[in-house]
């Protein structure tokens, strides 16, 4: 897996992953995250990336949830979504089938960043 710019990641489509693929190595994941230049961070020993948001209110939080849900369905790669305190959102991405990160996670992260920009 090459290190890609956000624009290159957004241009890609997630590929089905049913296992049999090695998860992204920690150093590679760190370099790819630097390229994203957003607020994603490595968690769970480098097996997951996560981003937190503090929205204006519950309606804004749900707007983000719904936009991410639509994106996830289109890509067929689904993040874990967490809503706490009525306006605090955390999005976690990992590829469960391989127990770590795949290119799909970074594709969806880049596309989520774009959705966030569009939502304002």
Biopython code that builds the backbone (N, CA, C, O; Angstrom):
import numpy as np
from Bio.PDB.StructureBuilder import StructureBuilder

atoms = [
    (1, "UNK", "N", (0.839, -1.172, 0.000)),
    (1, "UNK", "CA", (0.000, 0.000, 0.000)),
    (1, "UNK", "C", (0.887, 1.239, 0.000)),
    (1, "UNK", "O", (1.755, 1.390, 0.859)),
    (2, "UNK", "N", (0.666, 2.114, -0.956)),
    (2, "UNK", "CA", (1.438, 3.349, -1.062)),
    (2, "UNK", "C", (0.873, 4.411, -0.119)),
    (2, "UNK", "O", (-0.279, 4.337, 0.306)),
    (3, "UNK", "N", (1.711, 5.398, 0.196)),
    (3, "UNK", "CA", (1.244, 6.571, 0.922)),
    (3, "UNK", "C", (0.560, 7.476, -0.101)),
    (3, "UNK", "O", (1.157, 7.844, -1.112)),
    (4, "UNK", "N", (-0.693, 7.828, 0.168)),
    (4, "UNK", "CA", (-1.485, 8.597, -0.781)),
    (4, "UNK", "C", (-1.920, 9.926, -0.172)),
    (4, "UNK", "O", (-2.071, 10.048, 1.043)),
    (5, "UNK", "N", (-2.115, 10.908, -1.027)),
    (5, "UNK", "CA", (-2.635, 12.197, -0.584)),
    (5, "UNK", "C", (-4.132, 12.043, -0.297)),
    (5, "UNK", "O", (-4.751, 11.074, -0.736)),
    (6, "UNK", "N", (-4.707, 12.989, 0.433)),
    (6, "UNK", "CA", (-6.157, 12.927, 0.641)),
    (6, "UNK", "C", (-6.954, 12.895, -0.668)),
    (6, "UNK", "O", (-7.947, 12.177, -0.779)),
    (7, "UNK", "N", (-6.517, 13.668, -1.642)),
    (7, "UNK", "CA", (-7.213, 13.683, -2.936)),
    (7, "UNK", "C", (-7.151, 12.305, -3.593)),
    (7, "UNK", "O", (-8.147, 11.828, -4.137)),
    (8, "UNK", "N", (-5.984, 11.667, -3.542)),
    (8, "UNK", "CA", (-5.857, 10.327, -4.118)),
    (8, "UNK", "C", (-6.735, 9.321, -3.372)),
    (8, "UNK", "O", (-7.364, 8.463, -3.992)),
    (9, "UNK", "N", (-6.778, 9.428, -2.042)),
    (9, "UNK", "CA", (-7.617, 8.522, -1.258)),
    (9, "UNK", "C", (-9.088, 8.724, -1.587)),
    (9, "UNK", "O", (-9.827, 7.754, -1.759)),
    (10, "UNK", "N", (-9.515, 9.979, -1.674)),
    (10, "UNK", "CA", (-10.920, 10.267, -1.978)),
    (10, "UNK", "C", (-11.336, 9.746, -3.354)),
    (10, "UNK", "O", (-12.505, 9.425, -3.566)),
    (11, "UNK", "N", (-10.397, 9.662, -4.278)),
    (11, "UNK", "CA", (-10.701, 9.193, -5.628)),
    (11, "UNK", "C", (-10.875, 7.673, -5.686)),
    (11, "UNK", "O", (-11.387, 7.138, -6.670)),
    (12, "UNK", "N", (-10.447, 6.989, -4.633)),
    (12, "UNK", "CA", (-10.518, 5.530, -4.609)),
    (12, "UNK", "C", (-11.852, 5.072, -4.035)),
    (12, "UNK", "O", (-12.582, 5.840, -3.409)),
    (13, "UNK", "N", (-12.142, 3.807, -4.266)),
    (13, "UNK", "CA", (-13.325, 3.157, -3.708)),
    (13, "UNK", "C", (-12.864, 1.990, -2.861)),
    (13, "UNK", "O", (-11.926, 1.279, -3.224)),
    (14, "UNK", "N", (-13.520, 1.796, -1.739)),
    (14, "UNK", "CA", (-13.153, 0.681, -0.861)),
    (14, "UNK", "C", (-13.358, -0.646, -1.576)),
    (14, "UNK", "O", (-14.314, -0.829, -2.330)),
    (15, "UNK", "N", (-12.438, -1.562, -1.318)),
    (15, "UNK", "CA", (-12.512, -2.904, -1.878)),
    (15, "UNK", "C", (-12.946, -3.880, -0.789)),
    (15, "UNK", "O", (-12.526, -3.744, 0.361)),
    (16, "UNK", "N", (-13.781, -4.861, -1.132)),
    (16, "UNK", "CA", (-14.211, -5.826, -0.123)),
    (16, "UNK", "C", (-13.011, -6.506, 0.528)),
    (16, "UNK", "O", (-12.047, -6.861, -0.150)),
    (17, "UNK", "N", (-13.076, -6.685, 1.840)),
    (17, "UNK", "CA", (-11.994, -7.336, 2.566)),
    (17, "UNK", "C", (-12.598, -8.388, 3.483)),
    (17, "UNK", "O", (-13.272, -8.067, 4.461)),
    (18, "UNK", "N", (-12.352, -9.619, 3.159)),
    (18, "UNK", "CA", (-12.854, -10.737, 3.961)),
    (18, "UNK", "C", (-11.725, -11.449, 4.688)),
    (18, "UNK", "O", (-11.877, -12.590, 5.124)),
    (19, "UNK", "N", (-10.593, -10.770, 4.815)),
    (19, "UNK", "CA", (-9.444, -11.381, 5.476)),
    (19, "UNK", "C", (-8.424, -11.835, 4.452)),
    (19, "UNK", "O", (-8.584, -11.604, 3.254)),
    (20, "UNK", "N", (-7.385, -12.475, 4.926)),
    (20, "UNK", "CA", (-6.336, -12.956, 4.045)),
    (20, "UNK", "C", (-5.374, -11.877, 3.596)),
    (20, "UNK", "O", (-4.502, -12.129, 2.763)),
    (21, "UNK", "N", (-5.521, -10.679, 4.136)),
    (21, "UNK", "CA", (-4.657, -9.550, 3.809)),
    (21, "UNK", "C", (-3.985, -9.114, 5.101)),
    (21, "UNK", "O", (-4.617, -9.093, 6.158)),
    (22, "UNK", "N", (-2.721, -8.770, 5.021)),
    (22, "UNK", "CA", (-2.011, -8.299, 6.208)),
    (22, "UNK", "C", (-2.449, -6.888, 6.562)),
    (22, "UNK", "O", (-2.613, -6.054, 5.671)),
    (23, "UNK", "N", (-2.643, -6.605, 7.848)),
    (23, "UNK", "CA", (-2.962, -5.229, 8.232)),
    (23, "UNK", "C", (-1.778, -4.303, 7.990)),
    (23, "UNK", "O", (-0.629, -4.739, 7.918)),
    (24, "UNK", "N", (-2.078, -3.049, 7.869)),
    (24, "UNK", "CA", (-1.077, -2.007, 7.654)),
    (24, "UNK", "C", (-0.072, -1.992, 8.810)),
    (24, "UNK", "O", (-0.463, -2.077, 9.974)),
    (25, "UNK", "N", (1.200, -1.885, 8.494)),
    (25, "UNK", "CA", (2.233, -1.800, 9.528)),
    (25, "UNK", "C", (2.161, -0.446, 10.224)),
    (25, "UNK", "O", (1.744, 0.544, 9.623)),
    (26, "UNK", "N", (2.564, -0.404, 11.481)),
    (26, "UNK", "CA", (2.459, 0.791, 12.306)),
    (26, "UNK", "C", (3.154, 1.998, 11.676)),
    (26, "UNK", "O", (2.571, 3.080, 11.618)),
    (27, "UNK", "N", (4.390, 1.829, 11.203)),
    (27, "UNK", "CA", (5.115, 2.962, 10.592)),
    (27, "UNK", "C", (4.403, 3.493, 9.360)),
    (27, "UNK", "O", (4.346, 4.702, 9.133)),
    (28, "UNK", "N", (3.867, 2.591, 8.577)),
    (28, "UNK", "CA", (3.130, 3.000, 7.381)),
    (28, "UNK", "C", (1.875, 3.782, 7.780)),
    (28, "UNK", "O", (1.568, 4.818, 7.190)),
    (29, "UNK", "N", (1.158, 3.282, 8.778)),
    (29, "UNK", "CA", (-0.054, 3.955, 9.245)),
    (29, "UNK", "C", (0.270, 5.361, 9.746)),
    (29, "UNK", "O", (-0.473, 6.304, 9.476)),
    (30, "UNK", "N", (1.359, 5.501, 10.462)),
    (30, "UNK", "CA", (1.769, 6.823, 10.965)),
    (30, "UNK", "C", (2.045, 7.779, 9.809)),
    (30, "UNK", "O", (1.630, 8.937, 9.843)),
    (31, "UNK", "N", (2.748, 7.292, 8.785)),
    (31, "UNK", "CA", (3.068, 8.141, 7.639)),
    (31, "UNK", "C", (1.804, 8.520, 6.864)),
    (31, "UNK", "O", (1.661, 9.654, 6.408)),
    (32, "UNK", "N", (0.891, 7.556, 6.723)),
    (32, "UNK", "CA", (-0.358, 7.852, 6.000)),
    (32, "UNK", "C", (-1.197, 8.866, 6.772)),
    (32, "UNK", "O", (-1.814, 9.744, 6.168)),
    (33, "UNK", "N", (-1.227, 8.756, 8.084)),
    (33, "UNK", "CA", (-1.977, 9.725, 8.889)),
    (33, "UNK", "C", (-1.405, 11.129, 8.753)),
    (33, "UNK", "O", (-2.158, 12.102, 8.692)),
    (34, "UNK", "N", (-0.086, 11.243, 8.707)),
    (34, "UNK", "CA", (0.536, 12.553, 8.509)),
    (34, "UNK", "C", (0.108, 13.164, 7.177)),
    (34, "UNK", "O", (-0.063, 14.378, 7.069)),
    (35, "UNK", "N", (-0.057, 12.335, 6.191)),
    (35, "UNK", "CA", (-0.481, 12.808, 4.871)),
    (35, "UNK", "C", (-1.921, 13.309, 4.904)),
    (35, "UNK", "O", (-2.265, 14.251, 4.190)),
    (36, "UNK", "N", (-2.759, 12.691, 5.722)),
    (36, "UNK", "CA", (-4.154, 13.130, 5.823)),
    (36, "UNK", "C", (-4.250, 14.545, 6.368)),
    (36, "UNK", "O", (-5.157, 15.294, 6.003)),
    (37, "UNK", "N", (-3.321, 14.913, 7.237)),
    (37, "UNK", "CA", (-3.278, 16.275, 7.769)),
    (37, "UNK", "C", (-4.611, 16.689, 8.379)),
    (37, "UNK", "O", (-5.121, 17.778, 8.115)),
    (38, "UNK", "N", (-5.159, 15.809, 9.191)),
    (38, "UNK", "CA", (-6.407, 16.115, 9.886)),
    (38, "UNK", "C", (-6.268, 15.643, 11.331)),
    (38, "UNK", "O", (-5.157, 15.407, 11.806)),
    (39, "UNK", "N", (-7.359, 15.508, 12.006)),
    (39, "UNK", "CA", (-7.332, 15.189, 13.426)),
    (39, "UNK", "C", (-7.473, 13.701, 13.730)),
    (39, "UNK", "O", (-7.803, 13.341, 14.859)),
    (40, "UNK", "N", (-7.239, 12.853, 12.780)),
    (40, "UNK", "CA", (-7.264, 11.411, 13.025)),
    (40, "UNK", "C", (-6.038, 11.036, 13.841)),
    (40, "UNK", "O", (-4.965, 11.617, 13.676)),
    (41, "UNK", "N", (-6.208, 10.061, 14.723)),
    (41, "UNK", "CA", (-5.080, 9.581, 15.510)),
    (41, "UNK", "C", (-5.097, 8.060, 15.565)),
    (41, "UNK", "O", (-6.150, 7.428, 15.483)),
    (42, "UNK", "N", (-3.919, 7.494, 15.705)),
    (42, "UNK", "CA", (-3.794, 6.046, 15.861)),
    (42, "UNK", "C", (-4.164, 5.666, 17.286)),
    (42, "UNK", "O", (-3.739, 6.316, 18.241)),
    (43, "UNK", "N", (-4.954, 4.614, 17.423)),
    (43, "UNK", "CA", (-5.325, 4.092, 18.729)),
    (43, "UNK", "C", (-5.255, 2.566, 18.695)),
    (43, "UNK", "O", (-5.052, 1.960, 17.643)),
    (44, "UNK", "N", (-5.426, 1.972, 19.853)),
    (44, "UNK", "CA", (-5.439, 0.515, 19.972)),
    (44, "UNK", "C", (-4.168, -0.105, 19.383)),
    (44, "UNK", "O", (-4.222, -1.066, 18.616)),
    (45, "UNK", "N", (-3.024, 0.472, 19.764)),
    (45, "UNK", "CA", (-1.751, -0.074, 19.304)),
    (45, "UNK", "C", (-1.538, 0.010, 17.812)),
    (45, "UNK", "O", (-0.790, -0.785, 17.243)),
    (46, "UNK", "N", (-2.195, 0.972, 17.166)),
    (46, "UNK", "CA", (-2.043, 1.131, 15.723)),
    (46, "UNK", "C", (-2.985, 0.276, 14.904)),
    (46, "UNK", "O", (-2.825, 0.174, 13.688)),
    (47, "UNK", "N", (-3.968, -0.343, 15.548)),
    (47, "UNK", "CA", (-4.929, -1.186, 14.840)),
    (47, "UNK", "C", (-6.171, -0.420, 14.399)),
    (47, "UNK", "O", (-7.033, -0.954, 13.702)),
    (48, "UNK", "N", (-6.246, 0.847, 14.821)),
    (48, "UNK", "CA", (-7.440, 1.635, 14.551)),
    (48, "UNK", "C", (-7.055, 3.107, 14.453)),
    (48, "UNK", "O", (-6.093, 3.556, 15.077)),
    (49, "UNK", "N", (-7.828, 3.851, 13.654)),
    (49, "UNK", "CA", (-7.702, 5.303, 13.668)),
    (49, "UNK", "C", (-9.009, 5.875, 14.196)),
    (49, "UNK", "O", (-10.079, 5.299, 14.001)),
    (50, "UNK", "N", (-8.908, 7.014, 14.867)),
    (50, "UNK", "CA", (-10.055, 7.593, 15.539)),
    (50, "UNK", "C", (-10.013, 9.112, 15.403)),
    (50, "UNK", "O", (-8.942, 9.718, 15.364)),
    (51, "UNK", "N", (-11.188, 9.707, 15.334)),
    (51, "UNK", "CA", (-11.288, 11.166, 15.300)),
    (51, "UNK", "C", (-12.466, 11.595, 16.171)),
    (51, "UNK", "O", (-13.527, 10.971, 16.154)),
    (52, "UNK", "N", (-12.260, 12.673, 16.932)),
    (52, "UNK", "CA", (-13.292, 13.185, 17.830)),
    (52, "UNK", "C", (-13.794, 14.533, 17.325)),
    (52, "UNK", "O", (-13.049, 15.316, 16.735)),
    (53, "UNK", "N", (-15.069, 14.779, 17.571)),
    (53, "UNK", "CA", (-15.718, 16.028, 17.194)),
    (53, "UNK", "C", (-16.560, 16.510, 18.364)),
    (53, "UNK", "O", (-17.178, 15.709, 19.064)),
    (54, "UNK", "N", (-16.584, 17.797, 18.569)),
    (54, "UNK", "CA", (-17.514, 18.405, 19.512)),
    (54, "UNK", "C", (-18.389, 19.340, 18.691)),
    (54, "UNK", "O", (-17.949, 20.407, 18.264)),
    (55, "UNK", "N", (-19.629, 18.929, 18.476)),
    (55, "UNK", "CA", (-20.530, 19.660, 17.621)),
    (55, "UNK", "C", (-21.323, 20.699, 18.415)),
    (55, "UNK", "O", (-21.301, 20.715, 19.645)),
    (56, "UNK", "N", (-22.007, 21.545, 17.695)),
    (56, "UNK", "CA", (-22.776, 22.635, 18.290)),
    (56, "UNK", "C", (-23.917, 22.116, 19.172)),
    (56, "UNK", "O", (-24.175, 22.651, 20.250)),
    (57, "UNK", "N", (-24.599, 21.062, 18.692)),
    (57, "UNK", "CA", (-25.750, 20.523, 19.412)),
    (57, "UNK", "C", (-26.052, 19.115, 18.914)),
    (57, "UNK", "O", (-25.343, 18.577, 18.063)),
    (58, "UNK", "N", (-27.105, 18.534, 19.450)),
    (58, "UNK", "CA", (-27.491, 17.172, 19.092)),
    (58, "UNK", "C", (-27.837, 17.046, 17.608)),
    (58, "UNK", "O", (-27.461, 16.071, 16.957)),
    (59, "UNK", "N", (-28.547, 18.028, 17.087)),
    (59, "UNK", "CA", (-28.951, 17.976, 15.677)),
    (59, "UNK", "C", (-27.722, 17.947, 14.772)),
    (59, "UNK", "O", (-27.689, 17.188, 13.803)),
    (60, "UNK", "N", (-26.713, 18.762, 15.074)),
    (60, "UNK", "CA", (-25.476, 18.767, 14.280)),
    (60, "UNK", "C", (-24.750, 17.425, 14.395)),
    (60, "UNK", "O", (-24.204, 16.922, 13.413)),
    (61, "UNK", "N", (-24.749, 16.858, 15.588)),
    (61, "UNK", "CA", (-24.116, 15.549, 15.785)),
    (61, "UNK", "C", (-24.819, 14.487, 14.942)),
    (61, "UNK", "O", (-24.164, 13.655, 14.314)),
    (62, "UNK", "N", (-26.133, 14.517, 14.930)),
    (62, "UNK", "CA", (-26.878, 13.533, 14.147)),
    (62, "UNK", "C", (-26.709, 13.773, 12.646)),
    (62, "UNK", "O", (-26.707, 12.825, 11.860)),
    (63, "UNK", "N", (-26.566, 15.036, 12.252)),
    (63, "UNK", "CA", (-26.316, 15.335, 10.840)),
    (63, "UNK", "C", (-24.996, 14.684, 10.407)),
    (63, "UNK", "O", (-24.914, 14.091, 9.331)),
    (64, "UNK", "N", (-23.974, 14.801, 11.249)),
    (64, "UNK", "CA", (-22.691, 14.150, 10.952)),
    (64, "UNK", "C", (-22.859, 12.633, 10.916)),
    (64, "UNK", "O", (-22.372, 11.979, 9.994)),
    (65, "UNK", "N", (-23.544, 12.069, 11.910)),
    (65, "UNK", "CA", (-23.793, 10.619, 11.931)),
    (65, "UNK", "C", (-24.441, 10.161, 10.633)),
    (65, "UNK", "O", (-23.992, 9.193, 10.018)),
    (66, "UNK", "N", (-25.491, 10.852, 10.218)),
    (66, "UNK", "CA", (-26.215, 10.451, 9.013)),
    (66, "UNK", "C", (-25.360, 10.582, 7.760)),
    (66, "UNK", "O", (-25.410, 9.720, 6.883)),
    (67, "UNK", "N", (-24.581, 11.647, 7.668)),
    (67, "UNK", "CA", (-23.706, 11.819, 6.507)),
    (67, "UNK", "C", (-22.653, 10.717, 6.453)),
    (67, "UNK", "O", (-22.360, 10.190, 5.380)),
    (68, "UNK", "N", (-22.083, 10.368, 7.607)),
    (68, "UNK", "CA", (-21.083, 9.293, 7.656)),
    (68, "UNK", "C", (-21.739, 7.947, 7.351)),
    (68, "UNK", "O", (-21.145, 7.106, 6.676)),
    (69, "UNK", "N", (-22.951, 7.742, 7.841)),
    (69, "UNK", "CA", (-23.666, 6.495, 7.546)),
    (69, "UNK", "C", (-23.904, 6.335, 6.046)),
    (69, "UNK", "O", (-23.711, 5.249, 5.501)),
    (70, "UNK", "N", (-24.323, 7.409, 5.379)),
    (70, "UNK", "CA", (-24.530, 7.355, 3.928)),
    (70, "UNK", "C", (-23.227, 7.031, 3.197)),
    (70, "UNK", "O", (-23.201, 6.206, 2.283)),
    (71, "UNK", "N", (-22.155, 7.691, 3.611)),
    (71, "UNK", "CA", (-20.837, 7.438, 3.021)),
    (71, "UNK", "C", (-20.422, 5.980, 3.238)),
    (71, "UNK", "O", (-19.962, 5.317, 2.309)),
    (72, "UNK", "N", (-20.583, 5.496, 4.447)),
    (72, "UNK", "CA", (-20.183, 4.121, 4.771)),
    (72, "UNK", "C", (-20.955, 3.104, 3.936)),
    (72, "UNK", "O", (-20.394, 2.104, 3.488)),
    (73, "UNK", "N", (-22.227, 3.362, 3.732)),
    (73, "UNK", "CA", (-23.021, 2.446, 2.906)),
    (73, "UNK", "C", (-22.543, 2.449, 1.459)),
    (73, "UNK", "O", (-22.439, 1.397, 0.829)),
    (74, "UNK", "N", (-22.255, 3.637, 0.940)),
    (74, "UNK", "CA", (-21.739, 3.707, -0.441)),
    (74, "UNK", "C", (-20.422, 2.947, -0.567)),
    (74, "UNK", "O", (-20.202, 2.248, -1.556)),
    (75, "UNK", "N", (-19.560, 3.079, 0.415)),
    (75, "UNK", "CA", (-18.237, 2.455, 0.357)),
    (75, "UNK", "C", (-18.242, 1.002, 0.845)),
    (75, "UNK", "O", (-17.289, 0.258, 0.613)),
    (76, "UNK", "N", (-19.316, 0.614, 1.518)),
    (76, "UNK", "CA", (-19.405, -0.712, 2.131)),
    (76, "UNK", "C", (-18.232, -0.966, 3.080)),
    (76, "UNK", "O", (-17.662, -2.056, 3.133)),
    (77, "UNK", "N", (-17.899, 0.088, 3.822)),
    (77, "UNK", "CA", (-16.869, 0.005, 4.873)),
    (77, "UNK", "C", (-17.366, 0.879, 6.017)),
    (77, "UNK", "O", (-17.441, 2.102, 5.898)),
    (78, "UNK", "N", (-17.700, 0.235, 7.117)),
    (78, "UNK", "CA", (-18.478, 0.890, 8.161)),
    (78, "UNK", "C", (-17.653, 1.178, 9.414)),
    (78, "UNK", "O", (-17.077, 0.265, 10.007)),
    (79, "UNK", "N", (-17.600, 2.438, 9.811)),
    (79, "UNK", "CA", (-16.896, 2.803, 11.045)),
    (79, "UNK", "C", (-17.770, 2.520, 12.268)),
    (79, "UNK", "O", (-18.978, 2.306, 12.162)),
    (80, "UNK", "N", (-17.128, 2.527, 13.408)),
    (80, "UNK", "CA", (-17.864, 2.517, 14.673)),
    (80, "UNK", "C", (-18.137, 3.978, 15.022)),
    (80, "UNK", "O", (-17.218, 4.796, 15.057)),
    (81, "UNK", "N", (-19.394, 4.297, 15.277)),
    (81, "UNK", "CA", (-19.811, 5.662, 15.589)),
    (81, "UNK", "C", (-20.247, 5.728, 17.049)),
    (81, "UNK", "O", (-20.994, 4.873, 17.525)),
    (82, "UNK", "N", (-19.776, 6.746, 17.746)),
    (82, "UNK", "CA", (-20.092, 6.906, 19.169)),
    (82, "UNK", "C", (-20.601, 8.326, 19.406)),
    (82, "UNK", "O", (-19.984, 9.297, 18.967)),
    (83, "UNK", "N", (-21.727, 8.437, 20.101)),
    (83, "UNK", "CA", (-22.288, 9.729, 20.475)),
    (83, "UNK", "C", (-22.427, 9.765, 21.993)),
    (83, "UNK", "O", (-23.101, 8.919, 22.581)),
    (84, "UNK", "N", (-21.789, 10.743, 22.622)),
    (84, "UNK", "CA", (-21.902, 10.906, 24.067)),
    (84, "UNK", "C", (-22.152, 12.370, 24.378)),
    (84, "UNK", "O", (-21.810, 13.255, 23.594)),
    (85, "UNK", "N", (-22.755, 12.610, 25.535)),
    (85, "UNK", "CA", (-22.988, 13.982, 25.949)),
    (85, "UNK", "C", (-23.782, 14.778, 24.939)),
    (85, "UNK", "O", (-23.625, 15.997, 24.880)),
    (86, "UNK", "N", (-24.610, 14.161, 24.158)),
    (86, "UNK", "CA", (-25.534, 14.698, 23.150)),
    (86, "UNK", "C", (-24.885, 15.419, 21.977)),
    (86, "UNK", "O", (-25.562, 15.691, 20.985)),
    (87, "UNK", "N", (-23.567, 15.743, 22.058)),
    (87, "UNK", "CA", (-22.948, 16.450, 20.931)),
    (87, "UNK", "C", (-21.494, 16.081, 20.695)),
    (87, "UNK", "O", (-20.827, 16.678, 19.851)),
    (88, "UNK", "N", (-21.008, 15.109, 21.431)),
    (88, "UNK", "CA", (-19.624, 14.668, 21.247)),
    (88, "UNK", "C", (-19.614, 13.363, 20.440)),
    (88, "UNK", "O", (-20.206, 12.360, 20.838)),
    (89, "UNK", "N", (-18.943, 13.407, 19.330)),
    (89, "UNK", "CA", (-18.903, 12.278, 18.400)),
    (89, "UNK", "C", (-17.482, 11.757, 18.303)),
    (89, "UNK", "O", (-16.525, 12.529, 18.237)),
    (90, "UNK", "N", (-17.358, 10.449, 18.295)),
    (90, "UNK", "CA", (-16.079, 9.803, 18.011)),
    (90, "UNK", "C", (-16.325, 8.785, 16.901)),
    (90, "UNK", "O", (-17.273, 8.002, 16.951)),
    (91, "UNK", "N", (-15.455, 8.814, 15.907)),
    (91, "UNK", "CA", (-15.532, 7.873, 14.792)),
    (91, "UNK", "C", (-14.268, 7.023, 14.822)),
    (91, "UNK", "O", (-13.154, 7.548, 14.808)),
    (92, "UNK", "N", (-14.450, 5.704, 14.862)),
    (92, "UNK", "CA", (-13.334, 4.755, 14.860)),
    (92, "UNK", "C", (-13.369, 3.949, 13.571)),
    (92, "UNK", "O", (-14.420, 3.461, 13.157)),
    (93, "UNK", "N", (-12.208, 3.818, 12.945)),
    (93, "UNK", "CA", (-12.076, 3.023, 11.721)),
    (93, "UNK", "C", (-11.040, 1.930, 11.911)),
    (93, "UNK", "O", (-9.925, 2.179, 12.370)),
    (94, "UNK", "N", (-11.422, 0.734, 11.556)),
    (94, "UNK", "CA", (-10.535, -0.420, 11.517)),
    (94, "UNK", "C", (-11.150, -1.425, 10.555)),
    (94, "UNK", "O", (-12.338, -1.345, 10.242)),
    (95, "UNK", "N", (-10.360, -2.351, 10.097)),
    (95, "UNK", "CA", (-10.884, -3.411, 9.245)),
    (95, "UNK", "C", (-10.962, -4.666, 10.099)),
    (95, "UNK", "O", (-9.965, -5.353, 10.320)),
    (96, "UNK", "N", (-12.166, -4.948, 10.573)),
    (96, "UNK", "CA", (-12.368, -6.034, 11.531)),
    (96, "UNK", "C", (-11.890, -7.383, 10.989)),
    (96, "UNK", "O", (-11.358, -8.198, 11.742)),
    (97, "UNK", "N", (-12.076, -7.622, 9.694)),
    (97, "UNK", "CA", (-11.741, -8.919, 9.097)),
    (97, "UNK", "C", (-10.251, -9.239, 9.193)),
    (97, "UNK", "O", (-9.864, -10.407, 9.157)),
    (98, "UNK", "N", (-9.401, -8.193, 9.317)),
    (98, "UNK", "CA", (-7.955, -8.447, 9.399)),
    (98, "UNK", "C", (-7.381, -8.013, 10.744)),
    (98, "UNK", "O", (-6.180, -8.148, 10.981)),
    (99, "UNK", "N", (-8.220, -7.501, 11.609)),
    (99, "UNK", "CA", (-7.763, -7.108, 12.940)),
    (99, "UNK", "C", (-6.801, -5.934, 12.947)),
    (99, "UNK", "O", (-5.905, -5.861, 13.788)),
    (100, "UNK", "N", (-6.988, -5.017, 12.008)),
    (100, "UNK", "CA", (-6.109, -3.856, 11.929)),
    (100, "UNK", "C", (-6.538, -2.935, 10.811)),
    (100, "UNK", "O", (-7.664, -3.010, 10.319)),
    (101, "UNK", "N", (-5.634, -2.075, 10.420)),
    (101, "UNK", "CA", (-5.930, -1.072, 9.406)),
    (101, "UNK", "C", (-5.658, -1.573, 7.989)),
    (101, "UNK", "O", (-4.694, -2.297, 7.742)),
    (102, "UNK", "N", (-6.522, -1.175, 7.077)),
    (102, "UNK", "CA", (-6.324, -1.429, 5.652)),
    (102, "UNK", "C", (-6.450, -0.103, 4.911)),
    (102, "UNK", "O", (-6.792, 0.919, 5.505)),
    (103, "UNK", "N", (-6.179, -0.128, 3.647)),
    (103, "UNK", "CA", (-6.326, 1.085, 2.843)),
    (103, "UNK", "C", (-7.759, 1.620, 2.926)),
    (103, "UNK", "O", (-7.973, 2.831, 2.877)),
    (104, "UNK", "N", (-8.729, 0.730, 3.049)),
    (104, "UNK", "CA", (-10.126, 1.151, 3.147)),
    (104, "UNK", "C", (-10.343, 2.142, 4.285)),
    (104, "UNK", "O", (-11.114, 3.091, 4.141)),
    (105, "UNK", "N", (-9.672, 1.932, 5.407)),
    (105, "UNK", "CA", (-9.837, 2.826, 6.548)),
    (105, "UNK", "C", (-9.376, 4.241, 6.221)),
    (105, "UNK", "O", (-10.017, 5.214, 6.618)),
    (106, "UNK", "N", (-8.287, 4.351, 5.513)),
    (106, "UNK", "CA", (-7.765, 5.672, 5.147)),
    (106, "UNK", "C", (-8.602, 6.324, 4.050)),
    (106, "UNK", "O", (-8.752, 7.546, 4.022)),
    (107, "UNK", "N", (-9.146, 5.507, 3.149)),
    (107, "UNK", "CA", (-10.062, 6.029, 2.128)),
    (107, "UNK", "C", (-11.280, 6.649, 2.802)),
    (107, "UNK", "O", (-11.661, 7.778, 2.492)),
    (108, "UNK", "N", (-11.887, 5.911, 3.722)),
    (108, "UNK", "CA", (-13.083, 6.413, 4.399)),
    (108, "UNK", "C", (-12.739, 7.619, 5.273)),
    (108, "UNK", "O", (-13.526, 8.562, 5.350)),
    (109, "UNK", "N", (-11.586, 7.607, 5.929)),
    (109, "UNK", "CA", (-11.173, 8.755, 6.748)),
    (109, "UNK", "C", (-11.073, 10.015, 5.886)),
    (109, "UNK", "O", (-11.565, 11.074, 6.276)),
    (110, "UNK", "N", (-10.442, 9.905, 4.722)),
    (110, "UNK", "CA", (-10.315, 11.061, 3.828)),
    (110, "UNK", "C", (-11.682, 11.540, 3.365)),
    (110, "UNK", "O", (-11.927, 12.742, 3.264)),
    (111, "UNK", "N", (-12.561, 10.604, 3.086)),
    (111, "UNK", "CA", (-13.903, 10.975, 2.634)),
    (111, "UNK", "C", (-14.718, 11.581, 3.782)),
    (111, "UNK", "O", (-15.525, 12.482, 3.555)),
    (112, "UNK", "N", (-14.517, 11.100, 4.997)),
    (112, "UNK", "CA", (-15.181, 11.714, 6.150)),
    (112, "UNK", "C", (-14.680, 13.142, 6.332)),
    (112, "UNK", "O", (-15.472, 14.045, 6.597)),
    (113, "UNK", "N", (-13.378, 13.353, 6.194)),
    (113, "UNK", "CA", (-12.835, 14.716, 6.289)),
    (113, "UNK", "C", (-13.526, 15.641, 5.290)),
    (113, "UNK", "O", (-13.836, 16.787, 5.614)),
    (114, "UNK", "N", (-13.763, 15.150, 4.091)),
    (114, "UNK", "CA", (-14.438, 15.945, 3.069)),
    (114, "UNK", "C", (-15.887, 16.219, 3.462)),
    (114, "UNK", "O", (-16.384, 17.330, 3.274)),
    (115, "UNK", "N", (-16.560, 15.218, 4.005)),
    (115, "UNK", "CA", (-17.948, 15.392, 4.467)),
    (115, "UNK", "C", (-18.000, 16.469, 5.549)),
    (115, "UNK", "O", (-18.894, 17.316, 5.544)),
    (116, "UNK", "N", (-17.042, 16.437, 6.475)),
    (116, "UNK", "CA", (-16.992, 17.428, 7.552)),
    (116, "UNK", "C", (-16.842, 18.837, 6.973)),
    (116, "UNK", "O", (-17.505, 19.772, 7.422)),
    (117, "UNK", "N", (-15.972, 18.981, 5.979)),
    (117, "UNK", "CA", (-15.812, 20.285, 5.321)),
    (117, "UNK", "C", (-17.114, 20.749, 4.684)),
    (117, "UNK", "O", (-17.485, 21.918, 4.790)),
    (118, "UNK", "N", (-17.805, 19.824, 4.020)),
    (118, "UNK", "CA", (-19.053, 20.175, 3.350)),
    (118, "UNK", "C", (-20.143, 20.567, 4.351)),
    (118, "UNK", "O", (-20.958, 21.448, 4.075)),
    (119, "UNK", "N", (-20.152, 19.914, 5.506)),
    (119, "UNK", "CA", (-21.160, 20.232, 6.525)),
    (119, "UNK", "C", (-20.875, 21.564, 7.211)),
    (119, "UNK", "O", (-21.765, 22.177, 7.800)),
    (120, "UNK", "N", (-19.632, 21.997, 7.125)),
    (120, "UNK", "CA", (-19.250, 23.269, 7.733)),
    (120, "UNK", "C", (-18.966, 23.090, 9.175)),
    (120, "UNK", "O", (-18.626, 24.054, 9.861)),
]
sb = StructureBuilder()
sb.init_structure("model")
sb.init_model(0)
sb.init_chain("A")
sb.init_seg("    ")
for serial, (resi, resn, name, xyz) in enumerate(atoms, 1):
    if name == "N":
        sb.init_residue(resn, " ", resi, " ")
    sb.init_atom(name, np.array(xyz, "f"), 0.0, 1.0, " ", f" {name:<3s}", serial, name[0])
structure = sb.get_structure()
